[in-house]
């Protein structure tokens, strides 16, 4: 269970920037990310998605694999994120709590829509596969290649 890639965006709807490492702060999220310090909804601090689900979607839709397409912050490999809802886990030296499944929204549907798969079909396809919203409960550093470990 590892961190495959990390992305942030400095502004809502802004370009995704890949990072080798990030700093996460308790109750605030990723330093430098568009959601840092915001508390508009539960689990806004950090979002995760499975690399395997992105790869599967790209194969199904015959598009090049792009691990940034979901606009989630952390792309994982080897962990079923839905199983982390309600669990405490570590990402690198940070500790997080899985809040809820990160269901797809209309923005994701529109961003990934194609002639073969309209926005509504994209949203339907990602239901239950869109990742995880998490709260940072202990600050720390998170880097690509770091392990993910459930602690409770």
C-alpha positions, 0 to 999 in steps of 0.5 A: 500500500503506497503513494503513487503520485501527489497533486495539488492545485493552487486555485479552484479549477486551476492546473494540477501540479505534481509534487514529490512531497507535501506538508499536511497540517492538522485540521487544515490540509495540504499546505499550498492546496486550494482547500488548505484551511477551508472547512466547507465540508467534511473531509475537505482536507485531503482526497485520495483515489486508487491508481488502479481505478484511474487506469481501469477507466483510461483503458475502458475509454481508450485514453492515455493513462493520466493519474491526475484526471480525477483531481484528487490529491493523492493517488494510491496503489494496493489499497481499497480506499472505501475500506478506510472510511471511519479508519485512522491511517498514516500517509508518510509521517502524517495521520489521517482519518477516512471521512467518506467516499469521495463520490464523483460530481458533475465537474468530474463528469464534464472533465472526463466526458467524451463522444463515447461517454457523456458526462452523466455516464462518467459520473455513474461509472465513478460512483463507489470508485471516486476515492476517499475524503480524509481529515488530517488529524496529525501533521506531517510530511507525505512523499511519493513512494511512502507507505499507507498503514491502517492504525485503527 
